[in-house]
Structure formats: C-alpha cells, structure tokens
Amino acid sequence: MKVNYVSKNYKVSTKFKEILEKKLDKFSKYFDKSVTAKVNCEAQDRREKLEITISSGSYYFRAEAVSDNMYNNIDLVLPKLERQVTRLGSRLKSRKRAGTDETIFSSFEVFEEENTVPMIAKKKKFTLEPMMVEDAIFHMEALDHDFYAFLNQMTGEVNLVYKRRDGKTGLIELDY
C-alpha cells in the first residue's frame, strides 16, 4: 500500500510513519498492492487531528479522529476503517450470492459481520427547483437539514449544499 502524507501545523516524524505504516499493513489482506492511503495530520489549538482515506478503484474509505495525541488517533481511526472495509466485503459477497458478478479487488477477503447492510427507512421523491445557491442555503436552514439538493439556476446542473463540521456551508457540484 502506498501512503501519502499531508500535514498542516504538524511535523510528521519518522517514528509516527513507521508505526502507522506497520498498522496499515494489516489492510493488505483486504486489497491488492495498487491501493493508496492519504494521511492528513493537523494540529488544531491543543488537539491533533488524524484523517486517513484509503482509495481502491472506485471505492473510498475514510475515517478521522481528534484527540490530544496523534498516536492515540491511530488506534481510533484504524478500527473505523476496518469496519468500513469489512462491511463492503459483506455487501459484495451478498451481491455475488444474489447473482450480481461485481469484482472490485483482486485479493479481497470477506469477513462476515451480522446486520451490516443498512436498510432504507424512508424514501422521498421531489422535484428539483431551479434556484440560486443562497436560496438553497436558506431552504436547507429553514428545513433544519444537513444538506439540500437543488437545480442551480446559473449552471442548470444538480448541486448540493451541506453543513460542514466546522459550521460553514459547502457546495458540491456533481459531474454526471
């Protein structure tokens, strides 16, 4: 697995890299060698944030943790990533049993987890209204939702506005 490091206000030590890469090696049982991991390390005030994104083909696995110590973050992030990977493996295995032949990882091993496939609790259908980005933000806040899909009046394309963890608002422009 290839590991790329990005840091902001944090010096990534050789010891940290060695420990993290050794622990990331256990993911080699799930993926082939073409997988890459992006590691973001950031110091925020007196807290340290670790974010790891693993990309394999069209699938992305991402987890983050914030604590007083970057080394503790490793032990918080890796179990989250492993749960995501094993859930995907279970889904792929159930799809294969159902007759869908979808192969993603050449050496992907599947570990069963009980009740891993989330069920759709509610289905909604609505018409996308053409509006400005500011109007979409207003609608999102008025509905007290975390995101809002709309037809961008300026571009004629489907966009999403969403609330970010830092309290700001984000815009997603879709390519389709």
Residue, then its C-alpha position, 0 to 999 in steps of 0.5 A: m500500500k502506498v501512503n501519502y502524507v499531508s500535514k498542516n501545523y504538524k511535523v510528521s516524524t519518522k517514528f509516527k510513519e513507521i508505526l502507522e505504516k506497520k498498522l496499515d499493513k494489516f489492510s493488505k489482506y483486504f486489497d491488492k498492492s495498487v491501493t493508496a492511503k492519504v494521511n492528513c495530520e493537523a494540529q488544531d489549538r491543543r488537539e491533533k487531528l488524524e484523517i486517513t482515506i484509503s482509495s481502491g478503484s472506485y471505492y473510498f474509505r475514510a475515517e478521522a479522529v481528534s484527540d490530544n495525541m496523534y498516536n492515540n488517533i491511530d488506534l481510533v481511526l484504524p478500527k473505523l476503517e476496518r469496519q468500513v472495509t469489512r462491511l463492503g466485503s459483506r455487501l459484495k459477497s451478498r451481491k455475488r450470492a444474489g447473482t450480481d458478478e461485481t469484482i472490485f479487488s483482486s485479493f479481497e477477503v470477506f469477513e462476515e459481520e451480522n446486520t451490516v447492510p443498512m436498510i432504507a427507512k424512508k424514501k422521498k421523491f421531489t422535484l428539483e427547483p431551479m434556484m440560486v445557491e443562497d436560496a438553497i442555503f436558506h431552504m436547507e436552514a429553514l428545513d433544519h437539514d444537513f444538506y439540500a439538493f437543488l437545480n442551480q439556476m446559473t449552471g442548470e446542473v444538480n448541486l448540493v449544499y451541506k453543513r460542514r463540521d466546522g459550521k460553514t456551508g459547502l457546495i458540491e457540484l456533481d459531474y454526471 
